[in-house]
Amino acid sequence: MSFLQRWHLSTLALLASVLLAACGGGIYLEFDDYDDLPPVVELAASSLSAFAGDSVRLVAAAADENGIDHVSFYRYDGNTAVRLGTDGSSPYDWQLLVPADGRTSVIVFAHAVDNAGNATDSNLVTISIAP
């Protein structure tokens, strides 16, 4: 490559960088800790059997490297998950009112959401209902 060609390329590169800087353009690189991992959550109940109409305490242990936003508690009615409530601060717990509708058990789980919006469900816990 001749001296004139190198000078021409150098001048074009310099002119392009000046124009980009003048118009506010340029190259912007950002490196951050992107959180795409879901939290970890486990559910436990104060009792695995109860009488209809009793109250059972549900406790969820939730963790994530960037913190937990909230934990919601659900029970299954047939194949439908029904939200019982949400707790936004640790310890994440909920008082379950055991249904008195004739069923013999109730299945519950927790749903944790981290501060980045990632979510996951806990293990299922089955509570037997005594008549």
C-alpha positions as CSV (number, residue, x, y, z in Angstrom):
1,M,0.0,0.0,0.0
2,S,1.4,3.4,-1.0
3,F,1.9,6.3,1.3
4,L,-1.0,8.2,-0.3
5,Q,-3.4,5.2,0.2
6,R,-2.4,4.9,3.9
7,W,-2.8,8.6,4.4
8,H,-6.2,8.5,2.7
9,L,-7.4,5.6,4.9
10,S,-6.0,7.3,8.0
11,T,-7.7,10.6,7.1
12,L,-11.0,8.8,6.5
13,A,-10.8,7.0,9.9
14,L,-10.0,10.3,11.7
15,L,-12.8,12.1,9.9
16,A,-15.3,9.3,10.7
17,S,-14.4,9.3,14.4
18,V,-14.7,13.2,14.6
19,L,-18.1,13.1,12.9
20,L,-19.3,10.4,15.3
21,A,-18.1,12.3,18.3
22,A,-19.6,15.6,17.0
23,C,-23.0,14.1,16.6
24,G,-23.0,12.3,19.9
25,G,-22.5,8.9,18.3
26,G,-19.8,6.5,18.9
27,I,-19.5,3.0,20.2
28,Y,-21.0,2.2,23.6
29,L,-20.1,-1.0,25.3
30,E,-21.7,-2.1,28.6
31,F,-20.9,-5.1,30.7
32,D,-23.2,-5.9,33.5
33,D,-24.4,-8.8,35.5
34,Y,-27.5,-9.8,33.5
35,D,-29.7,-12.0,35.6
36,D,-31.4,-14.7,33.6
37,L,-31.4,-17.4,36.3
38,P,-34.6,-18.2,38.2
39,P,-34.7,-18.1,42.0
40,V,-34.7,-21.3,44.1
41,V,-37.7,-21.9,46.2
42,E,-38.8,-24.7,48.6
43,L,-42.2,-25.0,50.4
44,A,-43.0,-26.5,53.7
45,A,-46.2,-26.7,55.8
46,S,-46.5,-26.7,59.6
47,S,-48.7,-29.8,59.3
48,L,-49.3,-32.4,56.5
49,S,-52.8,-33.2,57.9
50,A,-55.5,-30.9,59.3
51,F,-59.2,-30.8,59.9
52,A,-61.5,-28.9,57.4
53,G,-61.6,-25.3,58.5
54,D,-58.2,-25.4,60.3
55,S,-55.3,-23.1,59.5
56,V,-52.0,-24.5,58.3
57,R,-48.9,-22.2,58.0
58,L,-47.0,-22.4,54.7
59,V,-43.4,-21.3,54.7
60,A,-41.3,-20.8,51.5
61,A,-37.6,-20.6,51.6
62,A,-36.6,-18.5,48.5
63,A,-33.2,-17.3,47.4
64,D,-31.6,-15.6,44.4
65,E,-28.2,-13.9,43.9
66,N,-30.0,-10.6,43.2
67,G,-32.8,-10.9,45.7
68,I,-36.4,-12.0,45.9
69,D,-39.2,-9.5,44.8
70,H,-42.1,-11.6,46.2
71,V,-43.4,-15.1,46.8
72,S,-47.0,-16.0,45.9
73,F,-48.8,-19.0,47.4
74,Y,-51.2,-21.2,45.4
75,R,-53.5,-24.2,45.9
76,Y,-54.9,-26.4,43.2
77,D,-58.7,-26.6,42.7
78,G,-58.9,-29.4,40.3
79,N,-56.4,-28.5,37.5
80,T,-56.6,-24.8,38.2
81,A,-54.0,-23.0,40.4
82,V,-55.7,-20.5,42.6
83,R,-53.6,-17.7,44.2
84,L,-54.0,-17.5,47.9
85,G,-51.9,-14.5,48.5
86,T,-48.5,-12.9,48.1
87,D,-45.7,-12.0,50.6
88,G,-43.1,-9.4,49.6
89,S,-40.7,-9.8,52.6
90,S,-38.8,-12.6,54.2
91,P,-39.8,-14.9,55.9
92,Y,-42.2,-15.7,53.1
93,D,-45.3,-17.4,54.7
94,W,-49.0,-17.7,54.4
95,Q,-51.8,-19.0,56.5
96,L,-53.8,-21.6,54.5
97,L,-57.4,-22.0,55.5
98,V,-58.1,-25.7,54.9
99,P,-61.1,-26.0,52.6
100,A,-64.3,-27.5,54.1
101,D,-65.8,-28.5,50.8
102,G,-65.6,-32.3,51.2
103,R,-62.2,-32.8,49.5
104,T,-59.8,-35.2,51.2
105,S,-56.6,-33.3,50.4
106,V,-55.3,-29.9,49.2
107,I,-52.2,-29.4,47.1
108,V,-50.2,-26.2,47.5
109,F,-47.1,-24.6,46.0
110,A,-45.2,-21.4,46.1
111,H,-44.2,-19.2,43.1
112,A,-41.1,-17.0,43.6
113,V,-40.1,-14.0,41.5
114,D,-36.6,-12.5,41.7
115,N,-35.7,-8.8,41.3
116,A,-35.0,-9.3,37.6
117,G,-38.5,-10.8,37.0
118,N,-37.3,-14.4,36.7
119,A,-39.7,-16.9,38.3
120,T,-40.0,-20.5,39.4
121,D,-42.4,-22.8,41.2
122,S,-41.6,-24.8,44.4
123,N,-42.2,-28.4,45.1
124,L,-45.9,-29.4,45.6
125,V,-47.0,-30.1,49.2
126,T,-50.1,-32.2,49.8
127,I,-52.1,-31.7,53.0
128,S,-54.5,-34.4,54.0
129,I,-57.9,-33.2,55.2
130,A,-59.5,-35.2,58.1
131,P,-63.3,-35.2,58.1
